[in-house]
Amino acid sequence: MERTHHRSGSARTAVIWAVLRGELERAGDRQLRVIDVGGGTGGFAVPLAEAGHRVTVVDPSPDALAAAIRRAADANLSSRLTAIQGDADGLADLIEPGSADLVLCHAVLEVVDDPARVAAALATTLRPGGAASVVVANRAAAVLAKAMSGRIAEAESLLAPGALDGIRRRYDAEEISAVLSGAGLAVEQIHGVRVLADLVSGPIADADPEALVQFELAAAARSPYRDIATQLHVLARA
């Protein structure tokens, strides 16, 4: 089986890729069936296909899917990447139950009508022992960002669990764990994504990008740093 050497290119996704690489290594030489829900233009799907796995991207945007298909074709990976137009809410009707080894659901549960239903669909799609990689917006980071920009009332309104930021939901570690556990998934890991990457200026980040990546990897699982990251990444198992 081919190995992915994808390092993410920036500190913004380094933590997610570190967890995913661990899951790929766990599989050994076995080719995985991967479903990328809301996978858009293939930023994760194409490198996973490059690593030798069969990836299906599910996304409501035909333009995004077309871009993913082009990226796969440019990399000579068309045989490993399939694109299906559809919403996360309808995943159970798009993917055969128990057919996936790994399901990605990144930046999706913030905007769907029924997060519990989508989480249940993720669980149904996975074979026993399969893993779900879930990324959600972190409530604490949103509160702090609004407060620091002077939008104090908006920041206060987000303090309550379940409060919406426009049409987007925000989660803390306990909330997203409850959603996934309620669907029958066992939460194994929770990491903060972009603990520092969104706080430092471009020139500072560009001066030593490797140091920033190493900081993100070191801080990702440690409270209180994890708890103020822009996003939370959860790995849960069926």
C-alpha positions, -999 to +999 in steps of 0.1 A: +000+000+000+013+035-008+020+059+020+010+095+022+037+120+030+012+148+030+022+172+058-008+196+054+013+226+042+004+246+073-003+245+110-041+249+102-045+212+094-014+196+109-032+181+139-059+166+118-034+150+094-014+136+124-045+118+137-055+106+102-019+092+096-022+073+129-055+057+116-039+048+083-009+033+101-033+013+122-048-002+090-014-014+079-014-024+042-051-028+040-069-005+015-095+015+033-129+026+021-131+063+031-162+085+029-156+123+031-189+140+040-188+176+029-154+170+014-157+199-011-129+202-035-110+172-022-084+187+002-084+156+023-099+131-002-072+135-028-042+129-005-060+099+010-066+085-025-029+092-032-021+070-001-038+041-019-073+042-004-107+043-021-124+076-013-160+088-019-166+125-016-202+135-007-210+172-011-241+193-020-220+215-044-216+203-080-189+229-085-169+216-055-172+180-066-161+189-101-130+205-086-123+174-066-127+152-097-102+175-116-077+173-088-079+135-087-076+134-125-045+157-125-029+133-099-039+102-120-062+091-091-095+090-109-099+053-103-097+058-065-120+089-061-158+089-065-179+120-062-216+119-051-238+150-049-258+150-017-263+164+017-250+151+050-286+147+062-292+122+034-260+102+039-278+070+050-295+070+015-263+075-004-238+051+012-243+014+020-245+008+057-215-008+073-193-002+042-168+024+054-136+020+073-132+058+078-156+086+076-146+123+075-171+149+086-152+182+088-170+215+094-204+200+087-222+195+121-222+233+126-246+239+097-268+209+094-304+210+106-301+179+128-266+171+140-278+140+159-293+126+127-260+131+108-240+116+136-263+085+135-257+083+097-220+084+102-222+055+127-245+035+104-221+040+075-191+026+094-182-010+097-176-023+133-143-009+144-143+019+118-135+055+127-151+088+123-130+120+120-152+149+130-141+186+130-164+212+146-161+249+154-151+255+190-175+276+212-148+291+234-127+303+204-158+320+189-167+337+222-131+350+226-129+362+190-161+382+192-152+397+226-117+407+214-132+424+184-155+445+206-187+425+199-193+418+236-231+412+235-226+386+207-199+370+227-221+368+257-250+353+237-227+324+226-218+314+262-249+293+266-247+257+253-267+253+220-266+290+212-263+297+175-238+321+158-260+331+129-268+297+113-237+280+128-236+259+159-205+260+181-194+231+203-172+224+233-156+190+239-184+178+261-211+188+236-196+172+206-188+141+226-224+138+236-236+141+200-213+113+189-218+091+219-256+095+214-251+080+179-233+049+194-198+061+186-170+058+212-149+090+215-112+081+215-094+113+210-101+151+211-076+176+198-076+213+194-070+225+158-054+259+153-046+267+189-022+294+179-023+294+141-052+319+138-038+342+165-004+350+151+002+374+122+012+362+088+048+374+090+053+357+124+038+324+111+059+326+079+091+332+098+092+297+112+063+276+099+078+243+112+080+257+147+043+267+145+034+232+133+053+216+162+036+239+187+002+230+173+010+193+176+024+197+211-006+218+224-034+201+206-044+176+233-035+197+264-060+217+284-065+247+285-048+251+251-070+226+234-101+243+248-094+276+231-085+263+197-105+275+167-118+240+160-120+206+178-111+174+161-127+142+174-118+107+165-146+083+174-150+046+167-180+024+158 
